[in-house]
Amino acid sequence: MSSDPTEIEEWLRRLKWALASMPSPERDNILEETRSHLRERLVAGDTPSDALAGFGSPEDYAQCFVDEMRMEGALRSKDTGALLHVITSQINRNFVAALAGIGIAVLGVFSFFALVTLIAKVFDPVRAGVWRFPHGGFTIGIVNPADATELLGFWLYPLCVGVLALSWLGGRMLLLWAVRRIARNRGATLRKR
């Protein structure tokens, strides 16, 4: 049986539950180190409530470790899905993640239009393309060839494929930059504590 007060034991139980997604060795190390810090505060004369106040809620405290584990894993693997998961999980509480989310959304729109245009050109090569109208103006899409002049012809295929490839590459680079930036900022914040 532990010699820690019940309030602290309950807080540590909730912390353990909040760290459930982490591997056992890391989770156990975090729990033991946290328990040690809390005991030091109790020995220094803090009440259990005062000792816990510096840590906040166990769920918020655990979230820092879970986020760090996800960031490290995503950066280590450089898996696009893992990087995107880190960004989406941080988007509502981190400015860099919000900017990256906006950038990914914009690239997604370009990719969507490039893909739709490419598919339209494959299935209707005569009417699909990039068009210029006689009275001025341009459009991308399906029009009556008698009403406009097609500008790219066959070159629309490599252009759409290039937009898709550049959007994917740009998205990956943006994700890597954002996750690295978030990890670096988090490390600086943790070092200040």
N, C-alpha and C positions, 0 to 999 in steps of 0.2 A: 504494500500500500504506500502511496506517495505521501510525503510530508507537506506537500503544497496545499494551500487552502482550496476549498471546494470551488470557489469562483474562478481561480486560475485553472484548476483541472477541467472545469467545464469549458473555459475558453480554449484550452489546448485540445480538448476533444473536438470542438468545432473546427479548429485549425487543421487537425488531422483529416477530418472529413473534407474540408475545402481543398486540401492537397491531394485528394484521392487520385487525380489524374497523373500524378508524378510517380516515377519508379520508387520502390520501397527504400533503397539506400538513401536517395536524396531527401525523400520525405522524412525519414527517421532522423537524418542529420539536421534538417531544419527544425524539427520538433525538439530535439535535444538541445540545440543551440538556443532556441527561444526559451525553453524551460530554464536553461542556465542563466540567461539574461534576466528573466523574471525573478529567479531566486536571488541574484545579486541585488536587485532593487529591493526585495523584501528584507534582505540582510542590512541594506543601507537605511532601513527604517520606513520605506514606503508601505502604504496599505496595499492590499491586493488590487483595489480599484485604481489607485494611483499608478501602480506598476503596470497595469494593463492599459492605462490611458495613452501611454506613449506608442502603443502598437496599433491602436484603432481596433476596428472589428476584425475578427479572425478571417473572415471572408476577403476583406480588402487586403489584409496583410498577405494572405495566401496568394491572392491574384497577382501580386508582384512577382512571386517566384514562378508561378505557372506561366505568366507572360514571358518571363526571361527564359524559361525552358523552351517554350515554343519558338522564341526568336533565335536562340542558339541553334536549335534543330533546323529551322528554316534556312538560316545562313549557312550552316554546315552542309546541308543537302542541296541548297539552291533550287529546290523543287518549287515550281511556279505556284502550285496549289497551296503549299505550306506558306509561302511568302504572302500570297493573297489572303490566306486565313489570318495571318498576323495583322495585316493591314485592316481587314474588315472587323476584326475583334477590337481594334484600337481606334477605329474611325470616329467614334463619338467622344473620345476623351484625349485625342492627340492631334495637334494641328498638322504635323507632318503626314500622319496617316490620312487625315481629311484631304490634304492637297493631293496625295498619291491616289486616293480614291477618285477624286475629280479627274485627274489625269488619265486614270485607267478607264473611267467612264467615257471620256472624250475619244480615246483610242478605240474603245469598243464601238462607238458610233461610226467612226471611220471604217472600221473593219466590217461592221454590219452592212454599210452601204456598198463597200467594195465587193463583198460576197454576193449581195443581191444583184448588183450590176453584172458581176461575172456570170452568175447563174442565168440571168436574163439574156446575156450575150450568147451563151451556149445554146439556149433553147430558142431564141429568136434573133439570130445574128443580123438580119436585115433591118429590123426596127429598133434594136437596143444599141445604145452607145452614148457618146458625148456629142451633143448637137448644138449647132449655131443657127439661129433663125435669121431670115433675110432682113428683118427690121431691127435687128440687134437682140442681144440676150443669148444666154447659153442654158442648157439643161443636161442633166444626166438621166437617162431613163429610156422608155419606149415611146417613140413618136412615129408619126407617119413620115416616111422618107421624102415624100413630095413637099412637105412643109418646111424642111430644114436640111442643113448640110452636116453630114457626119464627119467629125474631125479626126478621130483616132483610128477607125477601122480595126484591123487586126491588133494594133498596138494597145487596144483596151485590155486584152488578156494579160500581157506582162505588167501593165500598169496596175491592174487590180491585184494580181499576185504580189507585186512589189509593195502595194499599200498594206496588204495582209501581213506580209513578212516583216515590214518595218514597224507595223503596229505591234506585232507580237514581240519583236526585239526591243522596241522602245518600252513596251509594258514591262518586260522582264527587267530591263535596266532601271526603270522607275521603281519597281517593287524592291529590287536589291538596294538601291540607294535609300529608299524610305526606311526599310527595316534596319539597315546599318545605322542610319541617322537616329532612329528611335532607340536602338540598343546603346549607341554612344551617349545619347542624352540621358537615358535611364541610368547608365553607369556613372555618369557625372553626378546625377542627383543622389544616387545611393552613397557615393563617396563623401558627399557633403553632410550626410546624416551622422 
